[in-house]
Amino acid sequence: MKTTTKSDIKITKTNHSKIQDTDFDNLAFGQVFSDHMLVCDYKDGKWHAPEIVPYGPITLDPAAKIFHYGQSIFEGMKAYKDASGGVFLFRPMENIRRLNISAKRLAIPEVPEDYFFEGLKTLLKVEKDWIPTAEGSSLYIRPYVFATGAGFHASPANAYKFIIACAPSGAYFSGKVNVLIEEKYSRSANGGVGFAKAGGNYAGQFYPTQLAKDKGYQQVIWTDDTSHEYIEEAGAMNIFARINDTLITAPISDRILDGVTRKSILDIAKAEGIKTEVRKISVNELIEASKDGSLKELFGAGTAAVISPISGFGFRDEDFELPILEHTYAEKLKKLIIDIQTNKAEDPFGWRVEVM
Ligand SMILES: *Cc1c(COP(=O)(O)O)cnc(C)c1O
């Protein structure tokens, strides 16, 4: 292994790059990992300088609190490489800030922003050959923090690890999904941790999602936990409905994650002259709009898939089909946002950050 020091970040390079063995033409999502990762430890009351090390297993004490009390948070972002080799991030400060919003809620010490941002830029320089360039592909970036400190006592750990790992990923294409509106289980509740990207939120979704899959749906639409009358999110994505020509999304709350894709779509739609509304959407309204033909589109929005169109939804024992349109907001908005992300279009919003 060769060790060099760039600014304050120590870099230890692997002797065994996997890049030659990686089939960049057939990348699944988040299945292949790049050669290096950033690791940063919190102990003795502070975060210590991040390092870049070869990607590989880590050792934890069996009493590490992540295993017992689930103190763990994460982020999801992407790096894009354009035709001339420029590398870009999309609104990275939003992810850095949100990681620390999640950290605070889970009683995890906040990660210094420069450790995250300078660390990520250094990691991307080391991993630049791992950033795919095919249409729709990107380097998916997974920053996460978890409790390494040991003890069976139910209290915050005294040690944590912050890691950034990367997965070169092809276009995330799931096709149109058929979703089930969920009335029994909740993803989140008032006063809970739904607004945080906390690991346990997703573990709690797996079982109800599996039940929906057993009934022939691919995804669950979460409703509010008290009345189950209002739709809130589509799986781990924010949800949008188009009724006539108005694009509607639920307001963020304790229960709904403040997605970067969601707010970018709202801004792009406004700039395109599309009427937008941020307000509660009731299941009843969706059903009525579906019956009278004014419900034109439903789609999820999030970093991984960008926009994931919904073909129909089930509610109780009834199924509702969405129309097949020639021109959709989903397609139009997806292209506009990806063109900004990948440096194919002007970025009037100042969202794109060139990192090298
Ligand atoms: C991550 C996430 C989103 C989407 O957020 P982006 O910042 O757009 O990736 C939406 N809902 C949930 C529950 C999420 O975990």
The ligand as a Tripos MOL2 file, in Angstrom:
@<TRIPOS>MOLECULE
LIG
   15    15     1     0     0
SMALL
NO_CHARGES

@<TRIPOS>ATOM
      1 C1        -33.8580    9.9060    0.7720 C.3       1 LIG1
      2 C2        -35.3360    9.9340    0.8250 C.ar      1 LIG1
      3 C3        -36.0900   10.7110   -0.0570 C.ar      1 LIG1
      4 C4        -35.4980   11.4560   -1.2130 C.3       1 LIG1
      5 O1        -34.5470   12.3990   -0.8470 O.3       1 LIG1
      6 P1        -33.5140   12.9300   -1.9320 P.3       1 LIG1
      7 O2        -32.7540   13.9660   -1.1950 O.co2     1 LIG1
      8 O3        -34.3020   13.4930   -3.0310 O.co2     1 LIG1
      9 O4        -32.7070   11.7610   -2.3590 O.co2     1 LIG1
     10 C5        -37.4660   10.7630    0.1290 C.ar      1 LIG1
     11 N1        -38.0680   10.0590    1.1110 N.ar      1 LIG1
     12 C6        -37.3730    9.2810    1.9600 C.ar      1 LIG1
     13 C7        -38.0970    8.5510    3.0120 C.3       1 LIG1
     14 C8        -35.9940    9.1840    1.8360 C.ar      1 LIG1
     15 O5        -35.3110    8.3930    2.6550 O.3       1 LIG1
@<TRIPOS>BOND
     1     1     2 1
     2     2     3 ar
     3     2    14 ar
     4     3     4 1
     5     3    10 ar
     6     4     5 1
     7     5     6 1
     8     6     7 2
     9     6     8 1
    10     6     9 1
    11    10    11 ar
    12    11    12 ar
    13    12    13 1
    14    12    14 ar
    15    14    15 1
@<TRIPOS>SUBSTRUCTURE
     1 LIG1         1 GROUP 0 **** ****
